[in-house]
Amino acid sequence: MDSNETKTGTTTIGLVCKDGLVLAADKRATSGYLIAWKKFDKIVPITKNIAVTVAGSVSDVQLLTKYLKAELKLKDIRTGRETSVKEGANLLANFVYNNIRKFSVLPGISHFIIGGKDSTGFHLYDLSPDGSIVEVDDYISSGSGSVMVFGVLETLYKKGLSVDEGVKLAAKGINAAVQRDIASGNGMDILTITKDGVKKAVSKEISYKLEA
C-alpha cells in the first residue's frame, strides 16, 4: 500500500500541567475504511526536551518530523545552544505552510501539536494544517476523535493539575475517542515532558481479536 494514500484517522491530545506537559494519541492509521496499521506511533520525540503529535497524511508527517529533527540538531550545533520550543514550533509551522501550498497530486495535509521545555519553561503549540500556529495555555486536541476528547477536557480539565493527573485525564480522553470514533483505536501512547525531559508514560495496545 502506498503510504502517500494513507491518512491517520486520529486522536491526539496536548495538556498543560503545573509541572510539565502531557501528549497523548491513539495508535490506529487508516486508509479509507481500511485499518492500515494498528501500532502506529503518533507521538514523535524530536529532541530530549521536545516532542510532537502527528495527524494527517502519513508520508507528510513522517517527512516533516524528519526535517524538523535534522534542522534542530544542526541549529543546536551552529549556535552552541539548545533551540527553544518557540523556535522549533515556528520552523515546523513554516514546513507545514509550504507543504500544503505546493503543487501535488495528493494534498499534503498535516496537523501537529508540539510541546517542550526550554530555559523559559514549558510551552505547548497547536500547528494547524494551513501552517497557522497558536500557543496553548491549557489543552488542545486534533484529529477525527477530537470532538469526543473536547467534551471530556471541557468537563474535567482544571488549571494547576499535576502531570500524573494529566496522564490519567489524557487516557480518559483517548478512551472516549476510541469508543465512538471509528478512525481511532488499537491503543494509546502517552508521553510526559517534565524537568527530566521527554518520557513515555503509557504505551498500551488493544486487541480486537476473537478467539476461535
N, CA and C of each residue as an Amber inpcrd file, in Angstrom:
protein
   636
   0.8430000  -1.1980000   0.0000000   0.0000000   0.0000000   0.0000000
   0.8710000   1.2380000   0.0000000   0.5600000   2.1550000  -0.8410000
   1.3060000   3.4070000  -0.9420000   0.9840000   4.3020000   0.2370000
   2.0220000   4.6230000   1.0540000   1.7810000   5.4330000   2.2480000
   1.3180000   6.8330000   1.8900000   1.5450000   7.2670000   0.6280000
   1.0600000   8.5860000   0.2260000  -0.4540000   8.6540000   0.2780000
  -1.1190000   7.5020000   0.1860000  -2.5740000   7.4800000   0.1720000
  -3.1440000   7.1680000   1.5540000  -2.2580000   6.9770000   2.5030000
  -2.6920000   6.5780000   3.8290000  -2.7650000   7.7840000   4.7540000
  -3.8930000   7.9410000   5.4050000  -4.0630000   9.0530000   6.3300000
  -4.4200000   8.5110000   7.7050000  -4.0220000   9.2310000   8.7130000
  -4.3340000   8.8170000  10.0700000  -5.6650000   9.4070000  10.4900000
  -6.6500000   8.5160000  10.6690000  -7.8540000   8.9380000  11.3610000
  -7.4670000   8.9540000  12.8230000  -7.3680000  10.0980000  13.4080000
  -6.5020000  10.2770000  14.5820000  -7.2000000  10.9250000  15.7560000
  -6.6750000  10.6300000  16.9430000  -6.9910000  11.4230000  18.1240000
  -5.6790000  11.7620000  18.8160000  -5.3710000  13.0420000  18.9460000
  -4.1870000  13.4670000  19.6770000  -4.5760000  14.5170000  20.7150000
  -3.7970000  14.5810000  21.7830000  -4.0990000  15.4800000  22.9070000
  -2.8180000  16.1290000  23.4080000  -2.9100000  17.4040000  23.7920000
  -1.8390000  18.0840000  24.4970000  -2.4000000  18.7810000  25.7140000
  -1.7710000  18.5870000  26.8620000  -2.2330000  19.1840000  28.1220000
  -1.1060000  19.9720000  28.7830000  -1.4420000  21.1410000  29.3150000
  -0.5090000  21.9310000  30.1060000  -0.7650000  21.6410000  31.5780000
   0.2740000  21.2230000  32.2820000   0.1650000  20.9080000  33.7120000
   1.0840000  21.8310000  34.5090000   0.9230000  21.8270000  35.8060000
   1.7110000  22.7500000  36.6250000   3.1940000  22.3930000  36.6340000
   3.5110000  21.1040000  36.4030000   4.8920000  20.6520000  36.4510000
   5.3540000  20.0400000  35.1320000   4.6610000  20.3790000  34.0250000
   5.0890000  19.8600000  32.7330000   3.9580000  19.7780000  31.7250000
   4.1510000  18.9370000  30.7270000   3.1750000  18.7530000  29.6620000
   2.8690000  17.2720000  29.4910000   1.6960000  16.9950000  28.9360000
   1.3060000  15.6240000  28.5920000   0.8570000  15.5990000  27.1390000
   1.3890000  14.6650000  26.3610000   0.9720000  14.4400000  24.9820000
   0.4310000  13.0190000  24.8750000  -0.6760000  12.8590000  24.1580000
  -1.2850000  11.5300000  24.0390000  -1.8530000  11.3390000  22.6440000
  -1.9450000  10.0720000  22.2200000  -2.5090000   9.7550000  20.9050000
  -2.9230000   8.2980000  20.8630000  -3.8570000   7.9950000  19.9640000
  -4.2120000   6.5980000  19.7280000  -3.1820000   5.9910000  18.7770000
  -3.3910000   4.7300000  18.3610000  -2.3690000   4.0300000  17.5860000
  -2.8590000   3.5590000  16.2070000  -4.0630000   3.9330000  15.7850000
  -4.6250000   3.4200000  14.5290000  -4.3630000   4.3640000  13.3570000
  -3.9130000   3.7930000  12.2440000  -3.7750000   4.5380000  10.9890000
  -4.7010000   3.9030000   9.9610000  -5.4430000   4.7390000   9.2410000
  -6.4530000   4.2380000   8.3170000  -6.1930000   4.7010000   6.8850000
  -6.7140000   3.9310000   5.9600000  -6.7160000   4.2870000   4.5420000
  -8.1370000   4.0640000   4.0450000  -8.9200000   5.1460000   4.0320000
 -10.3440000   4.9800000   3.7390000 -10.9970000   4.1960000   4.8610000
 -11.6400000   3.0850000   4.5120000 -12.2850000   2.2430000   5.5210000
 -11.3780000   1.1110000   5.9910000 -10.1450000   1.0760000   5.4840000
  -9.2000000   0.0320000   5.8710000  -8.3270000   0.4950000   7.0340000
  -8.1710000  -0.3440000   8.0500000  -7.2090000  -0.0750000   9.1140000
  -5.8500000  -0.5220000   8.5870000  -4.9990000   0.4510000   8.2270000
  -3.7270000   0.1380000   7.5800000  -2.6660000  -0.3180000   8.5790000
  -2.6130000   0.3400000   9.7360000  -1.6700000  -0.0290000  10.7920000
  -2.3680000   0.0230000  12.1390000  -1.9870000  -0.9160000  13.0070000
  -2.5740000  -0.9770000  14.3430000  -1.6050000  -0.5270000  15.4310000
  -0.3530000  -0.2540000  15.0470000   0.6700000   0.0950000  16.0310000
   1.4450000   1.3270000  15.5840000   0.7210000   2.3080000  15.0630000
   1.3820000   3.4960000  14.5260000   1.6830000   4.4800000  15.6570000
   2.9380000   4.9040000  15.7550000   3.3420000   5.8620000  16.7850000
   3.0460000   7.2800000  16.3090000   2.0890000   7.9320000  16.9570000
   1.6740000   9.2740000  16.5570000   2.2670000  10.3690000  17.4410000
   3.1720000   9.9790000  18.3340000   3.9170000  10.9570000  19.1280000
   5.3930000  10.7390000  18.8440000   6.0620000  11.7750000  18.3450000
   7.4430000  11.6460000  17.8860000   8.3600000  12.5310000  18.7330000
   9.3000000  11.9440000  19.5010000  10.3010000  12.7680000  20.1810000
  11.2080000  13.4330000  19.1460000  11.4050000  14.7460000  19.2620000
  12.2430000  15.4920000  18.3290000  13.6240000  15.7370000  18.9270000
  13.6540000  16.1790000  20.1640000  14.8960000  16.3080000  20.9280000
  14.6310000  15.6830000  22.3000000  15.5790000  15.8030000  23.1950000
  15.3820000  15.2390000  24.5290000  14.3300000  16.0160000  25.3150000
  13.9780000  17.2350000  24.8440000  13.0180000  18.0670000  25.5640000
  11.8130000  18.4920000  24.7340000  11.7200000  18.0500000  23.4830000
  10.6270000  18.4500000  22.5860000  10.0470000  17.2230000  21.9080000
   8.7140000  17.1750000  21.8080000   8.0380000  16.0840000  21.1030000
   6.8210000  16.6440000  20.3860000   6.3530000  15.9330000  19.3620000
   5.1820000  16.3650000  18.6160000   4.2060000  15.2050000  18.4480000
   2.9120000  15.5320000  18.4190000   1.9070000  14.5710000  17.9900000
   1.6210000  14.8480000  16.5120000   1.2610000  13.7960000  15.7740000
   1.0650000  13.9420000  14.3320000  -0.3300000  13.4890000  13.9270000
  -0.8820000  14.1780000  12.9310000  -2.1550000  13.7940000  12.3280000
  -2.1190000  14.2290000  10.8760000  -2.7760000  13.4690000  10.0100000
  -2.8050000  13.8160000   8.5970000  -2.2600000  12.7090000   7.7290000
  -1.7640000  13.0630000   6.5540000  -1.1860000  12.0800000   5.6340000
   0.1160000  11.5360000   6.2140000   0.2130000  10.2200000   6.2960000
   1.3540000   9.5980000   6.9670000   2.6810000  10.0130000   6.3420000
   2.7700000   9.9720000   5.0150000   4.0400000  10.3020000   4.3600000
   4.4660000  11.7400000   4.6680000   3.5040000  12.6450000   4.7440000
   3.8330000  14.0480000   5.0110000   4.3070000  14.2500000   6.4420000
   3.5990000  13.6810000   7.4120000   4.0010000  13.8950000   8.8010000
   5.3360000  13.2130000   9.0950000   5.5980000  12.0750000   8.4590000
   6.8860000  11.4150000   8.6630000   8.0260000  12.2530000   8.1000000
   7.8390000  12.7930000   6.9000000   8.8930000  13.5870000   6.2780000
   9.1400000  14.8850000   7.0440000   8.0730000  15.5630000   7.4490000
   8.2400000  16.8420000   8.1340000   8.8900000  16.6740000   9.4990000
   8.5750000  15.5940000  10.2170000   9.2290000  15.3720000  11.5130000
  10.7070000  15.0170000  11.3350000  11.0460000  14.3250000  10.2400000
  12.4660000  14.0490000   9.9550000  13.2130000  15.3530000   9.6640000
  12.5820000  16.2210000   8.8590000  13.1860000  17.5360000   8.5800000
  13.4130000  18.3120000   9.8800000  12.3940000  18.3050000  10.7360000
  12.4780000  19.0700000  11.9830000  13.6050000  18.5500000  12.8690000
  13.7040000  17.2400000  13.0180000  14.7770000  16.6510000  13.8240000
  16.1440000  17.0820000  13.3130000  16.3280000  16.9650000  12.0020000
  17.6190000  17.2870000  11.4110000  17.9480000  18.7700000  11.5570000
  16.9810000  19.6330000  11.2770000  17.2250000  21.0750000  11.3250000
  17.5230000  21.5600000  12.7430000  16.8090000  21.0120000  13.7300000
  17.0570000  21.4390000  15.1080000  18.4150000  20.9630000  15.6050000
  18.8250000  19.7690000  15.1780000  20.1470000  19.2780000  15.5690000
  21.2400000  20.1650000  14.9670000  21.0780000  20.5220000  13.6810000
  22.0460000  21.4040000  13.0330000  22.0560000  22.7880000  13.6850000
  20.8730000  23.2820000  14.0320000  20.7760000  24.6100000  14.6590000
  21.4860000  24.6240000  16.0090000  21.3130000  23.5490000  16.7800000
  21.9870000  23.4550000  18.0770000  23.5070000  23.4740000  17.9120000
  23.9860000  22.7600000  16.8850000  25.4320000  22.6980000  16.6360000
  25.9630000  24.0610000  16.2130000  25.2240000  24.7320000  15.3230000
  25.6880000  26.0270000  14.8070000  25.6710000  27.1170000  15.8600000
  24.6570000  27.1310000  16.6930000  24.5070000  28.2070000  17.6760000
  25.1760000  27.9020000  19.0050000  25.4400000  26.6300000  19.2640000
  26.0450000  26.2490000  20.5320000  25.0890000  26.3130000  21.7060000
  23.7900000  26.3360000  21.4040000  22.7860000  26.3460000  22.4700000
  21.5960000  25.5000000  22.0550000  20.7780000  25.1440000  23.0410000
  19.5940000  24.3450000  22.7490000  18.4930000  25.2300000  22.1590000
  17.9000000  24.7690000  21.0750000  16.8270000  25.5190000  20.4190000
  15.6230000  25.6330000  21.3400000  14.9990000  26.8050000  21.3660000
  13.8040000  26.9980000  22.1890000  12.6100000  26.3050000  21.5510000
  11.6000000  26.0580000  22.3500000  10.3820000  25.4140000  21.8500000
   9.7130000  26.3020000  20.8020000   9.6990000  27.6010000  21.0470000
   9.0810000  28.5330000  20.1000000   9.7860000  28.4970000  18.7510000
  11.1160000  28.4390000  18.7640000  11.8720000  28.3580000  17.5110000
  11.5240000  27.0740000  16.7630000  11.4510000  25.9660000  17.4850000
  11.1000000  24.6980000  16.8590000   9.6940000  24.7200000  16.2890000
   8.7620000  25.3100000  17.0340000   7.3730000  25.3880000  16.5790000
   7.2490000  26.2560000  15.3370000   7.9570000  27.3900000  15.3140000
   7.9070000  28.2710000  14.1470000   8.5020000  27.6080000  12.9110000
   9.5850000  26.8610000  13.1040000  10.1960000  26.1550000  11.9790000
   9.2400000  25.1090000  11.4140000   8.6110000  24.3340000  12.2890000
   7.6650000  23.3180000  11.8320000   6.4530000  23.9600000  11.1630000
   5.9950000  25.0860000  11.6930000   4.8690000  25.7970000  11.0810000
   5.2190000  26.2490000   9.6620000   6.4630000  26.6730000   9.4550000
   6.9050000  27.0490000   8.1110000   6.8830000  25.8480000   7.1720000
   7.3350000  24.6900000   7.6750000   7.2890000  23.4690000   6.8690000
   5.8510000  23.1560000   6.4550000   4.9360000  23.2370000   7.4250000
   3.5250000  22.9180000   7.1580000   2.9360000  23.9060000   6.1540000
   3.2300000  25.1850000   6.3420000   2.7140000  26.2290000   5.4430000
   3.1400000  25.9590000   4.0000000   4.4200000  25.6750000   3.8130000
   4.9320000  25.4340000   2.4620000   4.4270000  24.1100000   1.8970000
   4.2770000  23.1150000   2.7630000   3.8690000  21.7890000   2.3140000
   2.4460000  21.7830000   1.7620000   1.5260000  22.4970000   2.4170000
   0.1210000  22.4770000   1.9860000  -0.0770000  23.3110000   0.7230000
   0.8660000  24.2160000   0.4420000   0.6970000  25.1220000  -0.6990000
   1.4740000  24.7090000  -1.9490000   2.2700000  23.6890000  -1.8560000
   2.9970000  23.2480000  -3.0510000   2.0760000  22.4060000  -3.9360000
   2.3390000  22.4260000  -5.2500000   1.5270000  21.6320000  -6.1660000
   1.7920000  20.1540000  -5.9360000   0.7230000  19.3820000  -5.8070000
   0.8590000  17.9420000  -5.6160000  -0.4370000  17.2550000  -6.0190000
  -0.3010000  16.0710000  -6.5790000  -1.4870000  15.2760000  -6.9040000
  -2.2420000  14.9370000  -5.6300000  -1.4910000  14.7110000  -4.5540000
  -2.0790000  14.4210000  -3.2460000  -1.8210000  15.6030000  -2.3200000
  -2.8390000  16.1690000  -1.7130000  -2.6350000  17.3080000  -0.8110000
  -1.8420000  16.9060000   0.4240000  -0.8770000  17.7390000   0.7880000
  -0.0330000  17.4410000   1.9480000  -0.6600000  17.9470000   3.2300000
  -1.6250000  17.2090000   3.7450000  -2.3470000  17.6270000   4.9490000
  -1.6320000  17.0980000   6.1920000  -1.3100000  17.9960000   7.1040000
  -0.6510000  17.5970000   8.3480000  -1.0590000  18.5350000   9.4730000
  -1.1710000  17.9860000  10.6630000  -1.5620000  18.7620000  11.8470000
  -0.6940000  18.2830000  13.0000000  -0.0520000  19.2110000  13.6740000
   0.8720000  18.8590000  14.7520000   0.5080000  19.5850000  16.0460000
   0.7440000  18.9170000  17.1500000   0.7980000  19.5600000  18.4550000
   2.2330000  19.3930000  18.9300000   2.9130000  20.4910000  19.2150000
   4.3090000  20.4180000  19.6350000   4.4350000  20.9590000  21.0580000
   5.1190000  20.2020000  21.8790000   5.3190000  20.5970000  23.2680000
   6.7610000  20.4140000  23.6680000   7.2190000  21.2340000  24.5960000
   8.5910000  21.0770000  25.0300000   8.9740000  21.9730000  26.1880000
  10.2020000  21.7690000  26.6470000  10.7640000  22.5220000  27.7640000
  12.0200000  23.2310000  27.2850000  12.1760000  24.4970000  27.7000000
  13.4140000  25.2200000  27.4400000  13.7280000  26.1070000  28.6400000
  14.6340000  27.0400000  28.4820000  15.0730000  27.8750000  29.6010000
  13.9730000  28.7840000  30.1400000  12.9220000  28.9830000  29.3490000
  11.8260000  29.8630000  29.7920000  10.6370000  29.0980000  30.3570000
  10.7110000  27.7720000  30.3590000   9.6250000  26.9750000  30.9230000
   9.0670000  25.9720000  29.9350000   7.8060000  25.5900000  30.1610000
   7.1250000  24.6080000  29.3130000   6.1920000  25.3370000  28.3410000
   6.1610000  24.8570000  27.0910000   5.3450000  25.5070000  26.0680000
   4.6450000  24.4660000  25.2040000   3.3870000  24.7600000  24.8520000
   2.5870000  23.8790000  24.0130000   2.0070000  24.6970000  22.8670000
   2.1590000  24.2010000  21.6300000   1.6780000  24.9190000  20.4480000
   0.8100000  24.0010000  19.5860000  -0.2160000  24.5920000  19.0020000
  -1.0660000  23.9020000  18.0340000  -0.7130000  24.4220000  16.6420000
  -0.3080000  23.5020000  15.7340000   0.0600000  23.8640000  14.3700000
  -0.9780000  23.2820000  13.4240000  -1.8490000  24.1340000  12.9110000
  -2.9510000  23.6920000  12.0510000  -2.4600000  23.3420000  10.6520000
  -3.2710000  22.6040000   9.8750000  -2.8560000  22.1750000   8.5320000
  -2.5470000  23.3100000   7.5690000  -3.0300000  24.5410000   7.8610000
  -2.7350000  25.6640000   6.9660000  -1.4260000  26.3650000   7.3290000
  -0.7500000  25.8850000   8.3770000   0.5140000  26.4850000   8.7950000
   0.3910000  27.5160000   9.8860000  -0.8340000  27.7750000  10.3560000
  -1.0110000  28.7280000  11.4570000  -0.5260000  28.1070000  12.7610000
  -0.1370000  28.9680000  13.6900000   0.4170000  28.4970000  14.9580000
  -0.1890000  29.2870000  16.1130000  -0.5770000  28.5680000  17.1570000
  -1.1820000  29.1870000  18.3330000  -0.5740000  28.5510000  19.5810000
  -0.1370000  29.3790000  20.5330000   0.3440000  28.8210000  21.8040000
  -0.8570000  28.5130000  22.6830000  -0.8200000  27.3450000  23.2890000
  -1.9330000  26.8390000  24.0990000  -1.5520000  26.9060000  25.5710000
  -2.4580000  27.4450000  26.3980000  -2.1450000  27.5590000  27.8260000
  -2.9480000  26.5930000  28.6940000  -3.7540000  25.7370000  28.0720000
  -4.4960000  24.7510000  28.8580000  -4.5090000  23.3740000  28.1700000
  -5.2960000  23.2190000  27.1010000  -5.3540000  21.9260000  26.4240000
  -5.7490000  22.1030000  24.9670000  -5.4280000  21.0760000  24.1830000
  -5.7630000  21.0770000  22.7650000  -5.9140000  19.6220000  22.3110000
  -6.7290000  19.4150000  21.2960000  -6.8760000  18.0820000  20.7010000
  -7.0140000  18.2470000  19.2010000  -6.5700000  17.2470000  18.4470000
  -6.6990000  17.2840000  16.9920000  -7.1090000  15.9160000  16.4800000
  -7.5490000  15.8980000  15.2260000  -7.9150000  14.6350000  14.5960000
  -9.3970000  14.3510000  14.6550000  -9.7780000  13.2390000  14.0510000
 -11.1960000  12.8940000  13.9130000 -11.8740000  12.6090000  15.2470000
 -11.0950000  12.2310000  16.2590000 -11.6780000  11.9370000  17.5660000
 -11.6970000  13.1220000  18.5170000 -11.2570000  14.2850000  18.0400000
 -11.1290000  15.4380000  18.9420000 -12.4680000  15.9340000  19.4710000
 -13.5310000  15.7050000  18.7210000 -14.8650000  16.1410000  19.1870000
 -15.1980000  15.4720000  20.5120000 -14.9460000  14.1630000  20.5890000
 -15.1900000  13.4390000  21.8390000 -14.2420000  13.8910000  22.9430000
 -12.9910000  14.1110000  22.5750000 -11.9840000  14.5000000  23.5630000
 -12.3180000  15.8470000  24.1940000 -12.7290000  16.8140000  23.3750000
 -13.0230000  18.1410000  23.9180000 -14.1550000  18.0880000  24.9430000
 -15.1050000  17.1900000  24.7480000 -16.1650000  17.0420000  25.7440000
 -15.6220000  16.6120000  27.0920000 -14.6530000  15.6840000  27.0550000
 -14.0160000  15.2190000  28.2940000 -13.1860000  16.3270000  28.9250000
 -12.3730000  17.0020000  28.1120000 -11.4740000  18.0220000  28.6510000
 -12.2210000  19.2460000  29.1680000 -13.2860000  19.6510000  28.4700000
 -14.0720000  20.7970000  28.9300000 -14.6690000  20.5290000  30.3140000
 -14.9750000  19.2660000  30.5660000 -15.6130000  18.9010000  31.8280000
 -14.6040000  18.6700000  32.9500000 -13.4650000  18.0080000  32.6420000
 -12.5930000  17.5040000  33.7010000 -11.2620000  18.2570000  33.8570000
 -10.8550000  18.9990000  32.8390000  -9.5730000  19.7030000  32.9600000
  -9.6870000  20.8480000  33.9590000  -8.6570000  21.0150000  34.7750000
  -8.6050000  22.1480000  35.6980000  -7.1790000  22.6830000  35.7340000
  -7.0910000  23.9870000  35.8610000  -5.7860000  24.6300000  35.9430000
  -5.0120000  24.1060000  37.1500000  -3.7100000  23.9130000  36.9350000
  -2.8630000  23.5080000  38.0450000  -2.8330000  22.0160000  38.3050000
  -3.3810000  21.1980000  37.3990000  -3.3070000  19.7640000  37.6280000
  -1.8720000  19.2910000  37.4280000  -1.5110000  18.2050000  38.0980000
  -0.1590000  17.6650000  38.0100000  -0.0070000  16.8280000  36.7440000
   1.2390000  16.5150000  36.4060000   1.4850000  15.6580000  35.2450000
   0.8440000  14.2890000  35.4440000   0.9200000  13.7550000  36.6460000
   0.2910000  12.4520000  36.9180000  -1.2140000  12.5170000  36.6880000
  -1.8390000  13.5990000  37.1370000  -3.2700000  13.7840000  36.8920000
  -3.5450000  13.9820000  35.4070000  -2.6190000  14.6680000  34.7250000
  -2.7590000  14.8930000  33.2960000  -2.6980000  13.6040000  32.4980000
  -1.8410000  12.6890000  32.9120000  -1.7500000  11.3810000  32.2390000
  -3.0840000  10.6370000  32.3420000  -3.6820000  10.6500000  33.5200000
  -4.9670000   9.9700000  33.7160000  -6.0730000  10.6370000  32.8980000
  -6.0600000  11.9760000  32.8380000  -7.0700000  12.6970000  32.0780000
  -6.8990000  12.4360000  30.5760000  -5.6570000  12.4320000  30.1010000
  -5.4020000  12.1570000  28.6830000  -5.8800000  10.7560000  28.3170000
  -5.6660000   9.7950000  29.2050000  -6.1280000   8.4230000  28.9530000
  -7.6480000   8.3760000  28.8410000  -8.3340000   9.1430000  29.6760000
  -9.7980000   9.2130000  29.5930000 -10.2380000   9.8230000  28.2610000
  -9.5150000  10.8430000  27.8160000  -9.8490000  11.4860000  26.5510000
  -9.6680000  10.5410000  25.3670000  -8.5460000   9.8410000  25.3210000
  -8.3040000   8.8880000  24.2340000  -9.3280000   7.7620000  24.2760000
  -9.6400000   7.2900000  25.4740000 -10.6260000   6.2160000  25.6110000
 -11.9920000   6.6500000  25.0970000 -12.3790000   7.8920000  25.3770000
 -13.6680000   8.3960000  24.8860000 -13.6950000   8.4080000  23.3640000
 -12.5560000   8.7800000  22.7580000 -12.4940000   8.8510000  21.2940000
 -12.5590000   7.4670000  20.6590000 -11.8100000   6.5130000  21.2020000
 -11.7770000   5.1950000  20.5660000 -13.1020000   4.4600000  20.7390000
 -13.9150000   4.8740000  21.7100000 -15.2230000   4.2540000  21.8940000
 -16.2140000   4.6970000  20.8250000 -16.0150000   5.9000000  20.2480000
 -17.0130000   6.4710000  19.3390000 -16.4860000   6.8150000  17.9440000
 -15.1810000   7.0370000  17.8200000 -14.6150000   7.4190000  16.5190000
 -14.0520000   6.1780000  15.8370000 -14.6010000   5.8140000  14.6660000
 -14.1770000   4.5750000  14.0060000 -12.7480000   4.6650000  13.4680000
 -12.2240000   5.8720000  13.3010000 -10.8830000   6.0340000  12.7490000
  -9.8020000   6.0960000  13.8260000 -10.1960000   6.0040000  15.0960000
  -9.2350000   5.9970000  16.2030000  -9.3530000   4.6780000  16.9500000
  -8.2230000   4.1750000  17.4370000  -8.3090000   2.9320000  18.2020000
  -7.0020000   2.1900000  18.3020000  -7.1020000   0.9180000  18.7170000
  -5.9950000  -0.0320000  18.8260000  -4.9840000   0.2850000  19.9270000
  -5.3250000   1.2350000  20.8090000  -4.4400000   1.5050000  21.9300000
  -4.1160000   2.9750000  22.0630000  -3.1560000   3.2660000  22.9210000
  -2.7690000   4.6610000  23.1460000  -1.3210000   4.7580000  23.5840000
  -0.7120000   5.8950000  23.2650000   0.6040000   6.2640000  23.7760000
   0.4590000   7.5790000  24.5100000   1.1350000   7.7040000  25.6440000
   1.1420000   8.9540000  26.3950000   2.5790000   9.2830000  26.7780000
   3.0170000  10.4880000  26.4240000   4.3490000  10.9680000  26.7800000
   4.2270000  12.1570000  27.7220000   5.1820000  12.2650000  28.6190000
   5.2460000  13.4240000  29.5000000   6.5080000  14.2210000  29.1790000
   6.4270000  15.5230000  29.3830000   7.5960000  16.3960000  29.2540000
   7.7100000  17.1540000  30.5660000   8.7300000  16.8330000  31.3370000
   8.9400000  17.4290000  32.6520000  10.3600000  17.9920000  32.7140000
  10.7930000  18.3400000  33.9130000  12.1620000  18.8270000  34.0960000
  13.1810000  17.7790000  33.6810000  12.7550000  16.5110000  33.6280000
  13.6360000  15.4180000  33.2220000  13.5870000  15.1390000  31.7210000
  12.8160000  15.9450000  30.9800000  12.7410000  15.7770000  29.5420000
  11.5650000  14.9220000  29.0980000  11.6630000  14.3990000  27.8710000
  10.5850000  13.6090000  27.2720000  10.6600000  12.1620000  27.7730000
   9.5610000  11.6760000  28.3270000   9.4920000  10.3040000  28.8270000
   8.1770000   9.6640000  28.4090000   8.2260000   8.3820000  28.0520000
   6.9940000   7.6700000  27.7300000   6.3580000   7.2060000  29.0290000
   5.0830000   7.5720000  29.2340000   4.3740000   7.2110000  30.4630000
   3.4870000   5.9940000  30.2550000   2.8450000   5.9110000  29.0880000
   1.9190000   4.8050000  28.8060000   2.0990000   4.3830000  27.3480000
   2.1620000   3.0760000  27.1250000   2.1110000   2.5210000  25.7680000
   1.2670000   1.2610000  25.8630000   0.0410000   1.3670000  25.3950000
  -0.9120000   0.2850000  25.5830000  -1.5800000  -0.0690000  24.2660000
  -1.5460000  -1.3530000  23.9320000  -2.2180000  -1.8360000  22.7330000
  -3.5110000  -2.5350000  23.1180000  -4.5200000  -2.4200000  22.2480000
  -5.8000000  -3.0690000  22.4820000  -6.0380000  -4.0550000  21.3570000
  -6.2640000  -5.3060000  21.6990000  -6.5170000  -6.3270000  20.7000000
  -8.0130000  -6.5430000  20.5390000  -8.4380000  -6.6450000  19.2770000
  -9.8540000  -6.8860000  18.9900000 -10.0700000  -8.2930000  18.4410000
  -9.0600000  -9.1520000  18.5600000  -9.1670000 -10.4950000  18.0120000
 -10.1470000 -11.3430000  18.8220000 -10.9250000 -12.1200000  18.1270000
 -11.8340000 -13.0640000  18.7740000 -11.2210000 -14.4560000  18.7190000
 -11.2450000 -15.1370000  19.8220000 -10.7000000 -16.4940000  19.8670000
 -11.6630000 -17.4500000  19.1780000 -11.1230000 -18.3200000  18.3060000
 -11.9530000 -19.2880000  17.5830000 -12.3800000 -20.4210000  18.5090000
